[in-house]
Every structure is written in C-alpha cells, then in structure tokens.
Amino acid sequence: MSQNNPNQSTPQCPPEEIWYDVAAGLVSQAEERHLLGHAATCDFCGPLLRDASVICADGSAPEEDAFLANVRSPSIPSPDSKPNNIVSIDTKKPVIAAKGAVESPSRKLWLAIAAMGLVFLGASGWHLYERANSPRVLLAKAYTSRRTMEVRFAGAEYSSMRTERGSAISGMDRPVELMKAEPQIRQGLEAAPYDLRLLQAKAQAELLEWQFNPAISNLTRALQLNQNDVPLLIDLASANFQKGEAEQAPQFYGQALEWIMKATTLQPQSSVAWFNRAMIQERLFLYRESIKSFNQFLTLESSGGWAQEAQQHLDQLKKK
C-alpha cells in the first residue's frame, strides 16, 4: 500500500460510506473495479473496505477473500495488546480437567477464539441492523418505494416514476422509511449540527417531499465543509433540477448541470452521476450531449432497471 497517513484521507479517497455500498454490492461493476483498485493501494481506505466487508459479509467468494486478505491495516497490534472484555489466557499453565485430564494450550486458544467469535457475531449482527436502519439506507428505500423525480439517489434500487409529488402526498401516504429516518436525522443534528452526512440526509428527506429550497440550503451548507464531496454535488444538482421542474425555470437546470459536471469530473466512475447528468442535459435540450452521457452511463451500468430506462431515453433522443 501507499505510505499515506493511515488516519487521514487523501484528495483521491472517496467518501467513507461508499465502502459499505461496495461491500453490499450496490455499485456498478466498473465503479467497483475502480474503488477496489484504490483500496488496494491506500492505507486509509483499505481498512475501511475490510471493516465494511466484515460487517456486510454473508458468504464471500474465494477471490474476494483473497483480495480482502491483502487489504491490511497499516498498524498491527502488538502481541501484548488484548481486546476489551476478553479474558486473558495463560498458555503456560495446563488446566486440570475432570479425571486428571490436561487441556492443552492450543485447545484453550481455540475456545477463546470461539468465544471471541460469538462476541463478534453479536456485534456484527447489531451493526447490520444499525446499518439497515440508518437514515441513508432508509431514505434510499423511501425513494424506491415512491419515486417522484427522474434523477437518482445513490444507493436506491430502481423503481418506475410516479406522477404525484411530495406536496400532493397526504401524511398517510408518506413512505414508512422516510418517517423512520426523520427523527434520527433530527436527533443527530441536535447533537452534531455540522455533521456533513446528517445535513445531506436532511436534504434528501426534503427532496423526497419536493422541499427543494431548504434542501439546497442544507446541501450548500454541507459543501462548505467539503466542496469536493461527490455525493453532495450529486444531490445539490438534483435539488436544482427539482426546482427547475417545479418552477419551470431553465436557469436552475443550468445550475444543476454545473454541479453534476463537477461530480462526474471528480468521480468519473459514478454511474449515478452520469445518469443524472444525462437527464439534466435532456431537459436543457442538449440532446447530443445527453446521448453521450447516457452511453457513458451504460458502460458503467449495463443491466438492470436503470439501464433499461436509460436505453429508453436514448431511443427517444435518437429520434429527435
């Protein structure tokens, strides 16, 4: 791996939460190859991928195991270090069992490992539950359950468009996942008002209900913390696109295009960014550029519902 500071990311490092998407298989094959190549040479991202893979693991292929085995933490614990809550074992003294039998040190070691495994399984199970109910995951599910805009949310599975918008949805029709996410976001921001990901989550919740002005405000505030954060740029482009849709104001499509072009420049392997870029260009009647962006998207994500929708747009654009 490279010798960068293991406790500090570099300008080339992607957002930390992307490694959970990689581990869970939520990114395109091309984006996955790019990110795995980065993790293999980065002391900061390598351990993040390893930890995310452990938490999300539900049975991995041998080649995945081989790759993860090479993604090592830059710091190795000393032989004297002991995990918390684990009873130390003195392997020099035999333990006398029933009828004078001697329990070997190696057997004691395996028993300790088994006990550690049980502790780990409990902890990883909690992490899996916590991840499945995190605001980011809940908002992606809410988007999928009631998709009301043509641009994409990162991590959201495909669903077809609905005609109604957030302002027209009654309280009883609001996605359950959105209602679960909102109190978490509110409580989180009370404790950490400048948390970048919580600000993004708040903006996404607002976009789900077409509250684009506060969403733009929150995303702009978050970008002041990291002006090159690609997920923020994607969502800010979406917020401006949404405002252009609602107000029939082309200037906001133009602003959306500026933000999304910056996102594709910073992270050219992001299929979500290319899909959204193509949609925005289509709204601006930049048909030739939109065709190029849809084709670029299809090189990154060639199958599934999003690919089928992109191909439908391509077929229509080629007739214009």
Secondary structure as UniProt FT lines:
FT   TURN            6..7
FT   TURN            11..12
FT   TURN            16..17
FT   HELIX           18..24
FT   HELIX           29..39
FT   TURN            40..41
FT   TURN            43..44
FT   HELIX           45..56
FT   HELIX           62..70
FT   TURN            79..80
FT   TURN            84..85
FT   TURN            91..92
FT   STRAND          95..96
FT   HELIX           98..100
FT   STRAND          102..103
FT   HELIX           105..132
FT   HELIX           135..145
FT   TURN            154..155
FT   HELIX           166..168
FT   HELIX           171..173
FT   HELIX           176..191
FT   TURN            193..194
FT   HELIX           196..208
FT   TURN            209..210
FT   HELIX           212..223
FT   TURN            224..225
FT   TURN            227..228
FT   HELIX           230..247
FT   HELIX           250..266
FT   TURN            268..269
FT   HELIX           271..283
FT   TURN            284..285
FT   HELIX           287..300
FT   HELIX           305..317
FT   TURN            318..319
//
